[in-house]
Amino acid sequence: MAVTDFRDPLKLNKLPVRGLVPETSSSAPATPAEGQLWTDSVNHVIKFWNLSTWKNPLDRGDHTGTQTASTISDLPATVKGYRLDEFAAPTAAVSLNGQRATNGADPTSSSDLATKSYVDNARAGIAGVKDPVRAVSAVNVNLASLPATVGGVTLGSGDSFLATTQTTGTQNGIYTYSASGGAATRRPDADAVGEILDGTMVAVAEGTDAGSQYIQTAVASGAPGTWTQTWTKFSTGGQTYTADGQGIELAGTTFSLELADATLSKSASGLTVGLVPVTKGGTGATTVAGARTALGAVGKYAASLGALTAGTPLNVAHGLNTLDIKEPTLREISTGELVGARFIVVDANTVSVTTAASYAAGTFSIVVVG
């Protein structure tokens, strides 16, 4: 069918056009007029000529007006997919609305924020805690040809150990074990600048120093291997204490004295010795008389007599606590002469003395044995 070639504009007087199909081809018309429509049969879209290029009316870049976020289906997923480091840096204070920032790394520069563990460690004098090593060596280790055991532990590939006493001090540090006869390498978290500091701590899991913690006390001055690390045993944990059963007992974590019998007692003031029986070298008594009785020993009482009245008994308290006494003796103090008298056992602690004449006090001394 022949195509009518209109040379003048066709005025439709606002009549609707039905079934209008723009020119369709794989290449754009050669000499389009402004507003001319063309269907791109390759991309299957309608385009119009804007005097400079063929435009797709649906191109986002040419839209005007506001499109609400709710009409964009993938907006939340797209925005949430961006990392914080991809957004522009804030230019004002950022509020966390009372929430915590979690899972942070330890700071490495003066302007970095600090984690709680870093602050706690700093307050305790600890620069950072490394993952535990399996063993620690207190003797020189040939790092180029490893022994089968380090610090009493047979190590396997991938195990880590701490070298503290290398002949070459710059070799001290935390290493990864390869194999017996193989070479050691510094552990990845202990081989770069800033990873081992003054105050870095590491725990020992097994071997002769199991339960111990070591702290590095030298000032770091570069990457490990360029300065001498000084590792000192910081504490010893996991120890087991056992009472020897020879006067010391242990209950949980409390030591105390063992008391053999009731002759011993203890208080906040200390250990007190009570009545010690004769069988243990004591007397079992609280008085001299009681001690003599317990020991079966003979007691002796000596004193100067008071005034004596002729024919009148004078009671003398000797305190020997026995009726079985020897006959007392009277000695005249001025001459030393022994004088006879009448003696009567009044009770276990008293004897009476009667003389035929009267004497002033201090004339005689009396001795009672019993």
C-alpha positions in Angstrom: 0.0 0.0 0.0 1.3 3.4 -0.9 2.2 5.7 1.9 0.7 9.2 1.8 3.4 11.9 2.0 1.8 14.8 3.9 3.7 18.0 3.2 1.7 20.2 5.5 0.7 19.7 9.1 -2.5 17.7 9.6 -4.9 19.5 11.9 -7.1 17.0 13.7 -9.0 19.6 15.7 -8.5 17.7 19.0 -9.8 14.5 17.6 -8.3 11.4 19.3 -6.0 9.3 17.2 -6.4 5.5 17.5 -4.0 2.9 16.5 -1.1 5.4 15.9 2.2 3.5 15.6 5.4 5.5 15.4 8.0 4.7 12.8 9.7 1.5 13.8 13.2 0.5 12.7 16.6 -0.7 14.1 18.2 2.6 13.3 17.0 6.2 14.0 15.5 8.3 11.3 18.2 10.4 9.5 16.6 13.9 9.6 14.1 14.0 12.5 12.1 17.0 13.5 11.7 18.2 17.1 9.3 15.9 18.9 9.3 13.2 16.3 8.6 9.7 17.6 10.5 6.6 16.8 10.2 3.0 18.0 13.7 1.5 18.6 13.1 -2.1 17.4 16.4 -3.2 19.0 15.6 -2.1 22.6 11.8 -2.1 22.1 11.3 1.4 23.4 9.7 4.6 22.1 12.0 7.6 21.8 11.5 11.2 20.8 13.9 13.7 19.2 14.8 16.8 21.3 16.9 18.5 18.6 20.1 16.9 20.0 19.4 13.2 20.8 16.8 10.6 20.9 15.4 10.4 24.4 13.5 7.7 26.2 10.6 9.4 28.0 11.1 7.0 30.9 14.7 7.9 31.6 15.1 8.7 35.3 17.5 11.6 34.6 14.8 13.5 32.8 12.1 13.2 35.5 11.0 16.3 37.4 9.0 16.6 40.6 9.1 14.5 43.8 8.8 10.7 44.1 8.0 9.4 47.6 10.3 6.8 49.1 7.4 4.4 49.6 7.0 4.1 45.8 10.6 2.8 45.4 10.4 -0.9 46.2 14.1 -1.6 46.8 15.0 1.6 48.6 15.3 0.2 52.1 17.4 -2.8 51.0 19.6 -0.5 48.9 20.2 2.1 51.6 20.8 -0.5 54.3 23.3 -2.2 52.0 25.7 0.7 52.2 28.5 0.6 54.7 28.9 3.5 57.1 32.4 4.2 55.7 30.7 4.8 52.3 28.7 7.7 53.6 30.1 11.2 53.9 31.9 12.0 57.2 29.7 13.8 59.7 30.3 17.5 60.3 28.6 17.7 63.7 28.3 15.6 66.9 26.7 12.2 66.3 24.2 11.0 69.0 23.8 7.3 69.7 20.5 8.0 71.5 21.8 6.2 74.6 22.8 3.1 72.8 26.2 1.3 72.8 28.6 0.9 70.0 29.7 -2.7 70.0 32.3 -5.1 68.5 34.9 -2.4 68.1 38.7 -2.9 67.6 41.4 -1.6 70.0 42.6 1.9 69.1 45.9 2.4 67.2 46.1 6.2 67.0 45.6 9.0 69.4 42.2 10.0 67.9 40.7 6.5 67.8 37.8 5.7 70.2 38.7 3.1 72.9 36.9 -0.1 73.7 36.0 -1.0 77.3 38.5 -3.9 77.3 41.3 -1.5 76.1 40.5 0.9 78.9 40.2 -1.8 81.5 43.6 -3.2 80.4 45.2 0.2 80.4 44.0 0.8 84.0 45.5 -2.5 85.0 48.7 -1.8 83.2 48.0 -4.2 80.4 48.3 -3.0 76.8 46.3 -5.9 75.4 45.7 -9.6 75.9 46.8 -12.1 73.2 45.2 -15.4 72.5 46.9 -18.0 74.8 50.0 -19.9 73.7 50.1 -23.7 74.3 53.6 -23.6 75.9 56.4 -21.3 76.9 60.1 -21.9 76.5 62.6 -20.7 79.2 65.6 -21.9 77.2 66.9 -21.0 73.8 65.0 -22.6 70.9 66.4 -23.2 67.5 63.7 -21.4 65.5 65.1 -22.6 62.2 64.9 -26.3 63.3 62.3 -26.8 66.0 62.6 -29.4 68.7 59.8 -31.9 69.1 58.8 -30.5 72.5 58.7 -26.9 73.8 58.3 -26.2 77.5 57.4 -29.8 78.2 54.7 -30.0 75.5 54.7 -32.0 72.3 53.5 -29.4 69.8 51.8 -29.9 66.5 51.4 -27.8 63.3 49.6 -24.5 64.0 50.2 -24.6 67.8 51.7 -21.4 69.2 54.4 -21.0 71.8 56.2 -18.1 73.6 60.0 -17.8 73.4 61.3 -15.8 76.4 65.0 -16.7 76.7 66.5 -16.6 73.2 70.3 -16.2 73.0 69.5 -13.5 70.5 67.1 -11.3 72.4 65.4 -9.9 69.3 64.1 -13.5 68.6 61.9 -13.4 71.7 58.2 -13.4 71.1 55.1 -15.4 70.1 55.6 -18.0 67.4 53.6 -20.6 65.4 55.0 -24.1 65.4 55.3 -26.0 62.1 56.8 -29.4 62.7 59.8 -31.0 64.5 62.8 -29.9 62.5 60.8 -27.2 60.7 61.0 -23.5 61.1 58.9 -21.3 63.4 57.2 -18.1 62.2 55.9 -15.3 64.3 52.2 -15.6 65.0 50.1 -13.3 62.7 48.9 -11.3 65.6 52.4 -10.7 67.0 54.5 -9.9 63.9 53.7 -6.3 63.0 54.3 -2.9 64.5 51.9 -2.1 67.4 50.9 -5.8 68.0 53.4 -6.3 70.9 53.6 -3.4 73.3 54.8 -2.6 76.8 52.1 -4.4 78.8 51.0 -7.0 76.3 49.9 -10.1 78.1 49.6 -13.8 77.1 48.4 -16.8 79.1 50.1 -20.3 78.9 47.7 -23.3 78.5 50.0 -26.3 79.1 53.5 -27.5 80.0 55.8 -26.5 82.8 54.2 -23.1 83.1 50.6 -24.1 82.7 48.2 -21.5 84.1 50.8 -18.8 84.1 50.5 -15.4 82.5 53.4 -13.5 81.0 53.6 -9.8 80.4 55.9 -8.0 77.9 57.7 -5.1 79.8 60.1 -3.6 77.2 59.2 -0.5 75.3 58.3 -1.4 71.7 60.4 0.3 69.0 59.3 -1.2 65.8 58.1 -4.6 64.4 58.8 -7.7 66.4 62.2 -9.0 65.6 63.8 -5.6 65.5 63.9 -5.1 69.3 64.3 -7.3 72.3 61.0 -8.4 73.9 61.2 -8.9 77.7 58.6 -11.4 78.9 58.1 -11.7 82.7 55.9 -14.1 84.5 53.0 -11.8 85.7 51.0 -14.3 87.7 50.5 -18.0 88.3 47.1 -19.5 88.2 45.6 -22.9 88.4 47.8 -24.0 91.3 46.6 -26.7 93.6 47.4 -26.5 97.3 47.4 -29.4 99.7 47.8 -29.3 103.5 50.6 -31.5 104.8 48.6 -32.9 107.7 51.3 -31.8 110.1 49.5 -29.0 111.9 48.1 -27.2 108.9 44.7 -27.9 107.3 43.1 -26.5 104.1 39.4 -26.0 103.6 38.7 -24.5 100.2 41.1 -21.5 100.0 41.5 -21.1 103.8 44.4 -22.4 105.8 44.1 -23.1 109.5 45.9 -24.7 112.4 45.0 -28.3 113.4 44.5 -28.7 117.2 45.5 -32.1 118.5 43.3 -31.9 121.7 41.6 -29.7 124.2 44.9 -28.5 125.7 45.2 -26.2 122.7 42.8 -23.4 121.6 42.9 -20.6 119.0 41.3 -17.3 118.6 41.9 -14.0 116.7 44.7 -13.3 119.2 46.6 -16.5 118.3 47.3 -19.9 119.7 46.8 -20.6 123.4 48.2 -23.5 125.4 45.8 -24.8 128.2 46.3 -27.5 130.8 48.9 -29.9 129.6 48.6 -33.3 131.2 51.4 -35.2 132.9 51.5 -37.6 130.0 52.6 -34.8 127.7 55.1 -33.2 130.0 52.7 -30.9 131.9 51.2 -31.0 135.4 47.5 -30.9 134.5 47.1 -28.3 137.3 46.6 -24.6 137.8 48.3 -24.4 141.2 51.6 -25.4 142.6 50.0 -27.7 145.1 47.9 -29.3 142.3 51.0 -29.7 140.2 52.9 -31.4 143.1 50.0 -33.7 143.6 49.7 -34.6 140.0 53.4 -35.2 139.7 53.7 -36.9 143.1 56.3 -34.5 144.1 57.2 -33.5 147.7 56.4 -29.9 148.6 58.2 -27.6 151.0 57.0 -24.6 153.0 59.3 -22.3 154.9 58.4 -19.1 156.7 59.1 -17.0 159.8 56.7 -17.6 162.6 54.6 -15.0 164.3 54.5 -14.6 168.1 54.0 -17.8 170.1 52.1 -17.9 173.4 53.0 -20.6 175.9 50.7 -23.6 175.6 48.5 -22.0 172.8 48.5 -23.5 169.3 49.6 -21.2 166.4 48.1 -22.3 163.1 50.5 -22.1 160.1 49.0 -22.3 156.6 51.5 -24.2 154.4 49.3 -24.8 151.4 50.8 -28.2 150.5 47.4 -29.7 150.1 48.3 -33.0 151.8 47.8 -34.6 155.2 50.9 -36.6 154.7 53.6 -34.3 155.9 56.8 -34.9 157.7 57.2 -33.5 161.2 57.9 -29.8 160.8 61.0 -28.3 162.2 61.6 -25.0 164.1 64.9 -23.2 163.8 65.8 -20.3 166.1 66.7 -17.6 163.6 69.4 -15.9 165.7 71.3 -19.0 166.7 70.3 -21.6 164.1 69.4 -24.0 166.8 66.7 -26.5 166.1 63.9 -26.4 168.7 61.3 -29.0 169.6 57.6 -28.2 169.7 54.3 -29.9 169.5 52.8 -30.1 166.0 49.3 -31.1 165.0 48.0 -31.6 161.4 44.9 -29.4 161.3 44.0 -30.1 157.7 45.6 -30.7 154.3 46.9 -27.1 154.2 47.4 -26.2 157.9 49.5 -27.3 160.8 49.5 -26.0 164.4 52.6 -25.3 166.5 52.6 -25.2 170.4 55.6 -24.3 172.6 56.0 -24.4 176.3 57.2 -20.9 176.5 56.2 -17.6 174.9 58.3 -16.1 172.1 58.2 -12.9 170.1 57.4 -12.9 166.4 60.3 -13.6 164.2 62.1 -15.7 166.7 61.7 -19.0 164.8 61.3 -20.1 161.2 59.3 -23.2 160.4 59.8 -25.7 157.6 57.0 -28.1 156.5 57.7 -30.9 154.0 54.9 -32.9 152.5 
